[in-house]
């Protein structure tokens, strides 16, 4: 996903990441996106840990519509694993290379390793 700088600035304040989710996963999940690439040394993780009951996410085994403001996700951004140059690895909404990421880094979510609960995702889109 590539966009002009003027669109990017507006999107950073008014944009949303939307998707449907169905799971009984008993813990926080990290949701967001990635900008840049590892090849260029510019990969930047932009993930927000959320719990059941936040942004429409409920882990009750039913389908739910989730809508997270981009402005809520971006403050949690950080250089991706293995990136060492903060002048390259930084938030750049003109270079969104992975428009949807779901993760559970246990050090961030506090969950334990080894969960095998299925997580179904559908209807992923970005909106203004």
C-alpha positions as CSV (number, residue, x, y, z in Angstrom):
1,X,0.0,0.0,0.0
2,X,1.6,3.2,-1.2
3,X,0.1,6.7,-0.8
4,X,1.1,10.3,-1.3
5,X,2.4,12.3,1.7
6,X,-0.7,14.5,1.9
7,X,-2.9,11.5,2.0
8,X,-0.6,9.8,4.5
9,X,-0.8,12.7,7.0
10,X,-4.6,12.8,6.8
11,X,-4.8,9.0,7.1
12,X,-2.6,8.9,10.2
13,X,-5.3,10.9,12.0
14,X,-8.5,9.7,10.4
15,X,-7.7,6.2,9.1
16,X,-8.9,2.9,10.5
17,X,-7.8,-0.8,10.2
18,X,-11.0,-2.9,9.9
19,X,-11.5,-6.7,10.0
20,X,-13.8,-9.4,11.2
21,X,-12.6,-11.9,13.8
22,X,-13.9,-15.1,15.3
23,X,-12.0,-16.9,18.1
24,X,-12.1,-18.1,21.7
25,X,-8.4,-17.3,22.1
26,X,-8.0,-16.5,25.8
27,X,-5.6,-13.6,25.8
28,X,-4.4,-10.4,24.2
29,X,-3.6,-10.3,20.5
30,X,-1.4,-7.8,18.7
31,X,-2.9,-6.3,15.6
32,X,-1.6,-3.8,13.1
33,X,0.7,-3.6,10.1
34,X,4.3,-3.3,8.9
35,X,6.0,-0.5,7.0
36,X,9.3,-0.8,5.1
37,X,11.2,-3.9,4.3
38,X,13.9,-6.0,6.0
39,X,15.9,-6.0,2.8
40,X,16.2,-2.2,2.9
41,X,16.7,-2.2,6.7
42,X,13.5,-0.1,7.0
43,X,11.1,-2.6,8.5
44,X,9.0,-1.1,11.3
45,X,6.4,-3.0,13.3
46,X,3.2,-1.1,14.1
47,X,1.2,-3.4,16.4
48,X,-1.3,-2.6,19.1
49,X,-2.0,-5.2,21.8
50,X,-5.8,-5.5,22.4
51,X,-7.9,-7.5,24.8
52,X,-11.4,-8.9,24.4
53,X,-13.9,-5.9,24.7
54,X,-11.7,-3.4,22.9
55,X,-12.4,-1.9,19.5
56,X,-15.2,-4.4,18.9
57,X,-13.0,-7.5,19.5
58,X,-14.7,-10.1,21.6
59,X,-13.2,-13.7,22.0
60,X,-16.5,-15.5,22.5
61,X,-16.4,-17.7,19.4
62,X,-18.8,-15.5,17.3
63,X,-17.9,-13.2,14.4
64,X,-17.2,-9.6,15.4
65,X,-16.4,-6.5,13.4
66,X,-13.2,-4.7,14.7
67,X,-12.2,-1.2,13.8
68,X,-9.0,0.3,15.2
69,X,-8.0,3.9,14.6
70,X,-4.6,4.1,12.9
71,X,-3.8,6.9,15.4
72,X,-4.2,4.3,18.3
73,X,-1.8,1.9,16.6
74,X,1.1,4.1,15.5
75,X,2.3,5.3,18.9
76,X,3.1,1.6,19.6
77,X,5.3,1.3,16.6
78,X,9.0,0.2,16.9
79,X,11.9,-1.0,14.7
80,X,11.3,-4.5,13.6
81,X,13.4,-7.4,14.8
82,X,16.9,-7.2,13.4
83,X,16.7,-3.6,12.3
84,X,19.5,-1.4,13.7
85,X,19.3,2.0,12.0
86,X,16.6,4.3,13.3
87,X,17.1,6.6,10.4
88,X,15.8,3.9,8.1
89,X,13.5,1.8,10.3
90,X,10.8,4.3,11.1
91,X,7.1,4.7,10.6
92,X,6.4,5.5,7.0
93,X,2.7,5.3,5.9
94,X,3.8,5.8,2.3
95,X,5.4,2.3,2.5
96,X,3.0,-0.1,4.1
97,X,4.3,-3.4,2.9
98,X,2.2,-5.7,5.2
99,X,-1.2,-4.1,5.6
100,X,-2.4,-6.6,8.2
101,X,-0.4,-8.4,10.9
102,X,-1.8,-10.5,13.7
103,X,0.8,-11.6,16.4
104,X,1.2,-12.8,19.9
105,X,4.6,-11.9,21.1
106,X,4.3,-13.3,24.6
107,X,6.6,-10.6,26.1
108,X,4.1,-8.0,25.0
109,X,0.8,-9.8,25.5
110,X,1.6,-11.7,28.6
111,X,0.2,-14.9,27.2
112,X,1.9,-18.2,27.5
113,X,3.4,-20.2,24.7
114,X,1.8,-23.2,23.1
115,X,-1.8,-22.0,22.5
116,X,-3.5,-23.8,19.6
117,X,-6.8,-22.0,19.6
118,X,-7.9,-21.1,16.0
119,X,-8.3,-17.5,15.0
120,X,-10.4,-16.8,12.0
121,X,-10.0,-13.4,10.2
122,X,-12.1,-12.1,7.3
123,X,-13.0,-8.8,5.5
124,X,-9.7,-6.9,6.1
125,X,-9.7,-3.4,4.8
126,X,-8.4,0.1,5.6
127,X,-10.8,3.1,5.6
128,X,-10.8,6.8,6.2
